[in-house]
């Protein structure tokens, strides 16, 4: 079984007094001590279908907080023409540059301020798997996440897609997406957590998952293809997981990651890059 590690031990919406996750030196030390590959939450084998369905393959894509992930290798094999992988750690970017793959570029970037790196409207897609959650855990995390979301809005072309994969529920994430992004349409996918994640979570917190029957298929391994629920609107997703007291909950939010498919709106008069239709991945 591929090991699964919880990215943070405190609730993901409570900023921590430990600023480590937002500092390059923390990640430099981590990547220097054990050069390897690792994917938070899911590998490409699990969520490749989600990425292919939701992100445009023929336009430049930015992979934010790539770390030592191998997502970009799978994206290249599946036809993504140009993926720029960025991280705050120079150490991990140097490691990735030693083994480049076709269509991939690598750069040292702080996601809170990309003004010196990328001009407005540079990318057709932006991918985040756990990076926003990590930034949010740090001292000053709320303000930093709003800065990050504003930067994503700036660098995306009109009708571009920001795919955010997060532990945070719709109610918890909406306040940041709404504050950092103007004129967005957002759909939500519910992604069942791999069983290995539950095992680590149980060791740390003592919590046992409810594991309703609908969430069990295809989650035994971190790299097993995910069968998700959705897409839903933000309001629908909130109701289904019990955030709306007027709606009967269908899913336990602790059993899922959440994928937010955020499409930047564009004027009909603007010249738009040709994009895929709305995200329609395979449903459970």
Secondary structure by P-SEA (a helix, b strand, c coil): cccccccccccccccccccccccaaaaaaaaaacbbbbbccccccccaaaaaaccccccbbbbccccccaaaaaaaaacccbbbbbcccaaaaaaaaacccccbbbbbccccccccccccccccbbbbcaaaaaaaaccaaaaaaaaaaaaaaaaccccbbbbbbcccccccaaaaaaacccbbbbbbbbbbbcaaaaaaaaaacccccccccccccccccccccccccccccaaaaaaaaccccccccccccccbbbbbbbbbbbbccccccccccccccccc
